[in-house]
Amino acid sequence: MLLASVTMTVAGSTLLKLGSRSVNFEGALWGIALGYISSPVLLAGFASYAVGAFLWVYCLSKFDLSYVTFVSSFQYILLLAVSILVFHEQISLMKWAGCVVILIGVYMWLKG
């Protein structure tokens, strides 16, 4: 369930990023809000986040908060992969190093 929560959060972020390209952020707040609710990709992103949040709460009821929080930090690694594969972003060496530190930290936490 925890992996599903992390996956839904990553999917939500990805869909919101994709959907944000279709919304015109110029003009009145009402127009922007209408752009949000008329974008199927944005609505799917919000729905993914909602499912992820419900799964997160379920995981919190079953596991320690410290465990859930540390394992969920794996989403940063998944988001890095999405950034490269979907959005073709360039990732600096420092960001790669940070990801390695996160993975080492999660591993140490789970083994500790």
Buried (B, 14 or more C-beta within 10 A) or exposed (E): EBBBBBBBBBBBBBBBBBBBEEBEEEEEEEEEEBBBEEBEBBBBBBBBBEBBBEBBEBBBEEBEEEBBBBBBBBBBBBBBEBBEEEEEEEEEEEBEEBBEEBBEEBEEBEEE
